Amino acid sequence: MDNKDIKLVAVVGMCGSGKSTAVDYLTERNIPKVYFGGVVLNAVKEAGLEINEENEKMIRESLREKEGKDFIVNRVIESTKKLIEAGQKRIVLDGLYTWTEYKILRKEFPNEMTVVAVVTPKALRRERLANRPVRPLTAAEVAERDRSEIENLEKGGPIAIADYYVDNSGTIEEFHESFGALMKKIGFID
């Protein structure tokens, strides 16, 4: 398969930074996404558990412990390759978390993947997460999730080594403008 025209954008960031807003911006332009978290959400549903922060964390960490740190990324690679084989040239990877996942994706797609980190001050992330309509989190839950994602899931590495950073501390319109400008600059959208 000739991958020279394939471009993947992996969106990374801490919980509440605006990753979903960035991904939505691209999917609204008919760019398909492969969602890392979908692997976990499907496993929570298959286990007959309620979708909530506690169950997601338990299943996420359990899957990585039982099947290796690369369990989720292997599923993501499989889905991404299917999209490429179906003729997709642009794909957004939603939810890259760990350093292990980053290294595996970088090896699998050495020239095709660009990592974009969405960054937002912690206090603003807490405020947004407390007020989001789906799965709102308390300040204590945000602090625990941050700690868990950094310590247990190696989330800091992909953010630290991202190819680009986009600030999301303003309005959604300002974020769309700066994120869209970056996507045009790297040739991901027209």
N, C-alpha and C positions, 0 to 999 in steps of 0.2 A: 504494500500500500504506500503511495506517494503522499507524504505528510507535509510537503513544503508549503502548501496553501492552507493548512489547518492551523487555526488559532484557538487556544484554550485560555480562558481567564479564570483563575482561581481567586475567589474573594475571601479574604481572611479578616479577622478582627475579634475583639472581645465581645461578649454578650451585650447587646444593646448598642453597639457601635453604629449599626446601620447596614450590616451585611445584606439583610433581606431587602432593604430599600434599593441597594445597588443591584442585586440580582433581579428584582422586579423591574427595574429600569431596563435591563437587557431583555428579559423575557417578554416585556411589552413590545419589544421590537422584533419579536418572533425568533429570538435566539433560544435554542433549547438549553435546559439545565439538567445537570446530574446532581442530585441532592444527597450529600453524605448522610444527613440526619434521617432521611427516609429509610435507610437501612435500620436505624435504631427504632424509629417510630413503628415500622412494620413488625419488628421483633417484640415491642411492647404490646401491640395489638394481638399478635400471635400467642403471646403468653397469657392473654386474657386480662391484662392489667389496664387500669385507667391511665390515660395519657396525662402525666404530671411530671414535674421536675424531679421528684424523688425516684419514680419508676424509670424515667429516662436515664438518669444517672446510673442507677443500679444495672440496668440492661446494658448501657453503653460500656461501662467498666467490666461487666461480666463477660460480654462478647469479646472484648479485647483480651481478657485474662484467659478465657477458654480457647479461643481460636487464633490468638496472636494479635499483635498491634496492627497488623496489616489486613485484618479481616474486612474492615469497611472499605479501605482503599482498593482492595482487589475487586470488590463488587462495583465500585465506581469506575475503575479502569475497564471492566467488562462492559458496562453500560455506555461508556464514552466511545469505546471501539465500535460498538453496534451502531451508534449515531454516525460515526465517521464512515463506516461501511455503507450506511444508508444515504450517504452523500452530504452530510452536514459538514460545513467548513468552519463554523463558529460555534463554540459550546462554552457555556459558563459552568464552572464547578463550584457548587454552593456548599460550603461547610468544611473545607479543608481545615483540620484542627492540628494534627500532631506533626512533630518533626519527622517521625517515621513515615507518615503519609506523604509529606513533602518530598522526602528523599526518593521514595518509590515512584511518585508521579514524575519527578524530575528525571529519573532514570528512564521511565517508560516514554515520556514525551519531552526529550531534552531541549528541543528547539521550538516546540509548539506552545508551551505553557508560560504565561505571564501571571505573576502573583501580585494582586493589588490588595493592600491593607487599608481598611476603613478605620480611621482613628477618631475617637471622641473622648473628651475628658470624663473621668470616672464619675464625678457628681452628676453630669448630664446623662450618662448611661443609666445610673441608678434612677434618676427622675423618669426617663423614658420607659424603663422596664416596669416601674411601679404603675405607670399610666397606660401601658399597652392593653388593648382589649382581649388579646388571647394570652393566656398564661402569665398574668402579671406577677412580678416578684417583689418581695420586700427587700429593704436594704441589706438585711442579714442574709437573705437567700442569694442576692447578687454577690455579696462578699464571699460566701461559701462556694458559689459556682465559679467565681474568678479563681479562688484558691485551688479548687479541684481541677479546673481546666489547665491551670499553669503547672501544678505539681503532678497530677496523675495523667494528663493527656498531652503534656509537652506543647501546649498551645503557643507559647511565646516564640518559639523558633521560627515558624513560618511568618509570623508578624514581623519579627526582627529582620528577616532576610528578604522581605517582600521587594519586588522590583519597583513598585510605586506605592505612594501613600496618598490618600485622599482624606482631607479633614471633613468631618461631619458634625461641626459644632454650631452650624447656623440653621437656616430654614431648609425645608426639603427642596425648594426651588434652587437655592444656592448649591446644595449638594448635587442635584441633578445637573446643574450647569457645569460644575467642576468635574464630576465623574464623567459626564458625557464628553467633555473636552478631552479628557484623558483617553477615553475609549476611541475617539477619532484620531488622536495623536498616534496611538499604537496600531491603528488600522483595524480595530475590532468592529467598528461600525462606520457607516458613511456619514 
